[in-house]
Amino acid sequence: MGSDLVAEFPVAREVYERASAVLGYDLAKLSAEDADGKLDLTRFTQPALLVHEIACLSVFRELTGDRVRPSLAAGHSLGEYSALVAAGALSLESATALVAERGRLMSELGRGAMAATTLDIDNARQIADKHYCQVAGSNLPDQTVVAGNREDLEQLTADLAVSHKGKRAIELKTEGAFHTYLMVGAAQEYRKALDRTEFGRLACPVLSNYTGDFHVDDPGAIRSRLFFQLFNPVLWVNCMRRSVESGIDTVIEFGGGIGKGEGPSEKRPNLESVAKKSLKHLGSEAQYVAAINAAGIRAAAEALSNP
């Protein structure tokens, strides 16, 4: 991840070098090689994703001469921090330090498990409430993530098979039940990091996962919402709805990448399916563009610089 950008663009190398100085290890090497499988651990996953996203954005800005400016920014869970960097509210260094601490605390203090269901949020909440579980994320109208202690989640899954014929629950590969009450302890410790971090003013509106609406342009309010985000569901359905209501005509996804391919060009964007389905569901004609590797960023820059 990011190896193509580091090899081709000095601006991307600078992003990785600045982040590595904060982290105390070579993030570019870890992201590209990961010989020990550390990227499966959220304490490493979170800074790696953040920095790759910002590196992709930085290359895009350079290729477009920074003439393509966002009308708003948004990110899913960890991605909200990248959105705040893109909007100027957080420096790269501050965001890197925050997400490194966030990942450490979520890993060390987290427990439980998560599962993606094909339920709407109301039905997901009803069945979660029966088993000491919670809704952890609303990704699509028919895709809701639930989470809790593993034994409780197993009971929920068994109940789902009987009570909601044809619906599924697929366990996610996580180190804990993120965005639920099981993260309260981590959030309480994380508040210390938030309180000592400097936040600037927003250069463009940024959507909050916690509220599903725009952040108030106030450092204290942003800190508070990031605190609550840690143990409340990611309201991505609401964020997409608010984006469409705001009149967006283009969605650009920066960074990340899923799939079994070894090289950056073989990966698929993390949120492509969710974004496209959301736009279709909302009746939006906005185009979706992926900018997660060198080739994709070049294509996006060329297309959007010369519409």
N, C-alpha and C positions, 0 to 999 in steps of 0.2 A: 504494500500500500504506500503510494507516494513516491516510489522509486523512480518512476518516469519523470515526475515533476522535479525532483531533486537533481536528476541527471541533466535536464534540459533548461531549467529556469533558475537563475540566480536568486530571484525574488522568493521562490519556494524554498531554496536552501537557507535563505536568511530566516524565514519563518521557523523552520525546523531547528536552526541553530539557537534562535532566541528562546524557543520553548525548551530545548535541551538544557540550556543554562539554568532555567528555573527548576527543571526536574532533577538534574544531577545525573542524567544518563543520556546516551545517544538515541534520541527518539526516532531519527531517520533510519538508523540501523535496525532498531527493534521492529519498526513498522514494515521494513522491507524483508527482513530475514526471519525474525522470531523463532530462532532455533530451539528455544526451550518452551514454546507454547505459552508465553506470558500474555499474549494478546487475548487469550480466553478469560483472563482475570480482569474484572471490571476496573481495578485500580490502574491497569495499563490500557485497557480498552478505551476508557473515557478520554484521557489526554491524547491518545493516538487518533481517535475520531475527530476531536476538536481541532487539532493541529492540521490534520489532512484537509478538513473542511475549509479552514482559513487559508491554507496553502492554495487550494483550488480557487478560492475566491480571489486571492492576491494575483494569481496568474491571469485570471479572467479580467481583472481590473487593468492589469498591465496591457493585455492584448487589445482591450477596447479603449485604451487611453482614459479609463475611468469615466467614460461618457454614458455608459449604461448604468443608471442609478435605480435602486429599488424604491418602490412606492411603500413597501412594508417588508418586514423580515419575520420569519418564524422557524422554529426548530422543534423536533420531537424529542422530548425528555432532555438528554444531554445536548441535543442540537439547539435548545433554547439559548445556551451559553454562546454558541457560535453566532446565533442571530444577534445577540447583544454585542458581540465583538464587531460584527458587520455594521451595526448601527452606531458604533462609536461609544457605547455606554461602558464597555469593558476593554481594557488593553489586552493584547495577546498574552502578556506576561501574567496579568491578574487572572484572566480566565483560565490559563494553564494551571496556576497554583490552586485555584478554586476547584477545578474538576479533578485534579490529582487528589486533593483532600476529600472531595465528595466520593470518589471511587474507593479510596482507602477505607473510609468509614462505612460505606455500603457493603464492602467486602468483609470487614472485620466484625461489624455489629449486625449485619444482616443475617436472616435465616428465612426458611420457607421456600416456596416455589411459585411459579407463575404458569398460566395456561391461556392460550388464545382460543376463544370460543366463537362459534358462528351465531351467537345470540345478539339481539339488540341490547342496549344498555339497561332498559327497564327489566327485561326478563333475566339478564345476567345478574343484576342487583338482587332480584328476588331470590334466586337460587343461592347466590353468595351469602346472603343474610342468614340462610338456614344452616350454614356450615362454618361460621366464624371466618368467612373469607370476605374479600372486598373487590369491587371493581377497581382495577389498576390502570386501565386505559380504554378509551373509546376511540378506536382507529377508523372504523367505518360504521355506518348504520347497522350492519350485520356482522361486525367483527369487534368483539369486546374482550379485553384481557381481564382475567380474574386471578387473584393471588391470595395466599395465606400459608399457614403451616402445612407442611407436606401431607400429613395424615388427613387434615381437613380438606385439602384440595383433592385428595384421592376420593374422599366421600362425595364431594361435590361432583366430580367426574362420573362416578357411579350413578349418582342421582340423575345427572343430566341424560345419561343413556336411556333411562327409564321414563323420565318425565317430559323430555323434549326429543321425541323420535326424529331421527335424521339430522340432529345437531351434533356438533363435534367439539371436543376440547383437546387441544394439542399442547403438550408441555413445552415450555420455552427453556432455552439453555441460559439460565441466569444463576447468580450466586445467592439470590434471596428474593423475597416477595417485595420488590421495589414498588414504590408509590402506594404503600398501604401502612396500616398501623404498626407493622413490624419494622418500619423505618423510623419510628418516632425517636428512638434512642440515638440513631445516627444523625437525625436532623437537629437534635438538641446540641450535639457536639459540633455539628457543621455550622450552626449559627455563629459560633465564635469566628470562624473563617470569613463568613459573610460580613460580619460587623466590622472587621478590620480591613475590608477590601474597599477601595475607592471606586465609586461608580460615577460616570459622567452623564451628560445629557444625551438624549436620543436624537440622532440625526434623521432617523425615520421611525415610524411606528413599529413596535415589536409585539407580537402576540404572546400571551402568557398561557402556558399549559394548564396552570392551576385554575384560571378563570375562564379560559376559552375566549377571552377578549383582549383588547390592547392593554399593555402596561401603561400605568400612569407614569408620566415623565418626571419621576421623583426617585432619587436614589434609595430612600428608606422604603418606599413602596415596592420597588423592584427587589430589594433584598428580602423583604417579607414574603413576597410571592415565590421567590426561589426556595425559601425555607419551606413553605407549605407544599410546594411542588413535590418535595421528596417523599411525602407520605399521603399524597392525594392523587387521584387518577389524572392521567394525561388526557385532557379533553381535546383530542386532535380533530374530531368531527366538528366541534364548535369553532376551532381555529380555522379550518378550511372553509366553513360556512361564512365566517366573518371576513375572510380574505376575498371570497367571491362577492360578498355584499359590498366590499370596498372597491370593486370594479377592476380587479387585476385582469391582465390579458396574457400574462406569461408567468409560469412557475419554473424557476431554475433550481435544481437540486445540486448542491455543492458537496463533494466529498463522500467518503464511505464507499461501500461496495460489498455485495454478497455474491455467493456462488463458489464453486470448487476450483475455478480456474486459478492458475498460479500467478499470472501476470496481471497488471492493472487493466489492460485492455480486455481481459476476459471476465471482468466483474460486472454485475448488474447493480443499478442504484438501489439503495435500501428502501426508499419510499415510492418508487416509480408506480407500482401497482396501486398502492393506497391513494397516491395523488391523482392518478388518472381516473380511478373509480370514483373518487370524491368529486372531481370536476364533472364527470358524467352525471352522477346522482344529483348534483346541484344545478344541472342544466347550463353549465358554463362552457363557453367555447374557448377558454384560455388554453394556450399551448403549454405543453410540458417539455422541458429541456433538461437533459442530464449533463452535468459538468463534473465528472468524477475521475477523469484521467486526462492525460495530455491531449489525446486526439479529440475527446469529447469537448474539452474546454475550447480548443481551437475552432471546432465546428460551431459551438455556441457563440463564441465571440464574433465569428464571421457572419453568422446568420442575424444576430441581434444588432450588429454594427451597421448592417446594410439591409434593413427590413424591406 
